[in-house]
Amino acid sequence: MASSKICIIIAIAAVFVPSILATEFVVGDETGWTTNFDYQAWAQGKEFHVGDKLVFRYSPGAHNVIRVNGTGFQQCKAPDGAEALTTGEDTIPLTYPGKKWYICGVSNHCESKNMKLTITVLSELGSPATSPSPNQTPVPASTGNIALLGCCGWIIVAIAGILGMVMV
């Protein structure tokens, strides 16, 4: 009976702890995603982890959000075929560790009005994994078994805990 209660506690913790630890960052806080704001200063001192979310708030039609690579960030240029987010309330889940770069692709907002953000996403809180080195390309969770276990390991633990309770 005691072991069954321990399994229940472990299963509940495995399901809820990652979502409790995740943070939703509104880019620019009250200012939102707009021109002439120092997003690098805003990001400085913040820790972004796998499981967190970035929320870009802006007036639809006035701006957009495009994920780019380091070169695109430096040049304020979106790659061919890049899809711009345009809802004005764009939520981007941070699904794997590494550098992330975002720009506004409207007019010259990136080049002359400083509408760009770069962050480094760290491993999930409580995860023993470390961020990839700058020479490594992270594998999205949907394309690799190892990444899937790292990203969704808590789901596996929860399922195992529930199965353990049912079998006891």
N, C-alpha and C positions, 0 to 999 in steps of 0.2 A: 504494500500500500504506500509506503514512504517513497519507494523508487518511482512509483507511478506519479506522485505529486512532483517529484524532482523533474521528471520528464516533461510534465505540463509546464512547469516554470521555465525550463530551458526552451521549450518550443515557443512559448509566449515571448520570451526575451529575444529569441532568434528572429521572430517576425517583426517585433516592434522597435527594437533598439536601433537598427540602421535608419529607419524613417524618422525616429526621434532625433538622431544625431545629424541628419541631413539639414542643410541650410539653404534657404531661398534668398539669393542676393538680388535686390533690385539695383540694376546698374545705374550709378549716379545718385542713388538714394532718392530723396524728394525731387531732385532736379530732373532725373530720368535721363533718357538718351537724347541729347540735344547738342547743338553747336557750342563751340567756345567753352568747353568744360574739360578739365584735366582728368581723364579717366585713369591714367597711370597713377596719379596721386590718390585717386579714389581706391584703386586696387591695392595700393601699397599697405602692407601690414595685415591684409586679409589672407586667410588660408582657405583655399578652394580645394574641396575633396571630391573624389568620385562619389556620386550619389547626390551632390548638391545641384542646385539649379540657378541659372542666370535668367533674370527677367528683364527684358528691354522694354521700357515704357516710353511711348512717344505718340505724337499726333499722326494717325495714319495718313499717308500721302506726303507728309513733310519729310520723313526719313525712312530708312529701312535698315536691316541688319544682314550682313553677308559674312559668312565664315571664310577666311582666307588662310593661306600659309604665311610663313615669315616673309617671303619675298613680296607677296601681295600686300602684306601689312606695311612694309617699308615703302613700297611704290604706290600705296593706296589704289590698288588695281585688283579687281575681282577676276578670278580665272574664268576662262570661257565656259559657259554652261552653268555657272554658279547660280543657285537659286536664292533670291533675296527674300527675307522674311519681311512681311509688310503689314501685319495686323495691328501694330501699335501696342501689343501686349504679347510679345514673343518670349516664350519660355524655352530655354535650351538646357536639357539635362546634361550634366557632366558625367559621361559614361566611362571614360578611361583616363588615366594620368597622362600628363605631358603638357606642352605649350599649346595654347589656344589663342587665335587671333581673330578679331572681329572689326569690321569697318562699316561705315555708312556709305552706300554706293550712290547716293543722290548728289547730283551736281558736283561741286568741289568740297563737300562737307568734310571728307577725310583729309584731303590735302591742305586746305587752308583754314579749316574750322575745327581741327583736332578731334574729329569724331571717329576715334579708333581706340580699341582696347586690346591689351594682351594680358593674359594670366597664365599661371602655371597651376595645373590641377595635380594635387597630391593623391596618393592612394587613399582608399576608403578608410575612414576612422576605424581604428582597431585592426586594420589589415597589416600583416607583416611585410607586404610587398612594398617596394620602393618605386619612385618615379623612374621612367626609362631615361637612359642617358641621352644627350642631345643627338647622338648618331642613330638611335633606335627609332623605328616607326612603330607606334603602338598599334595593336590589332584590335579593331572594334569587337565588342562582345559577341556580335552576331556571326563572326567569321572564324572563331577559334575556340576549341574546347577549354584550353587553359584560361583564356580571358573570360569565358563564360563562368567557370568555377570561381574566379576571383571576383567577378562582378556580382554574381548571384549565389554565392556560396551560402549565404544566410537562408535562402529559399530551400536549398538542399537540406540544411540543418533542420529547418522547420518541418519539412516533409518527413525526414527521418524521425524526428521527435514525435510527430503525430502517429506515424506507423508504429513506433515503439509503444505508444499508449494503447493503440488498438490491439496490438498483439498480446499485451499483458493482461 
